[in-house]
């Protein structure tokens, strides 16, 4: 069953995010079979005080999503993201299946 990684974060250095983090991330997205559904700074405020960046990735299953997040080779790339963001909130959620 498909799973989704949903990440909201406040990006403080958009230039480094685009020029350093994203190029480093792309090979890992491919390696773990991620499909980018939402990514960027264009989400419209609907409620609350969300951070400025929203990302939604689709994976074949939760194991693939966790595979990306826990990939030891991804760790240095993740550290770039951590160094230029705050207020990060991420969840791995299974695809919705209606009851019955």
PyMOL commands that set and color helices and strands:
alter all, ss='L'
color gray80, all
select helices_A, chain A and resi 14-31+62-69+75-84
alter helices_A, ss='H'
color red, helices_A
select strands_A, chain A and resi 3-11+35-40+53-59+85-94
alter strands_A, ss='S'
color yellow, strands_A
deselect
rebuild
show_as cartoon
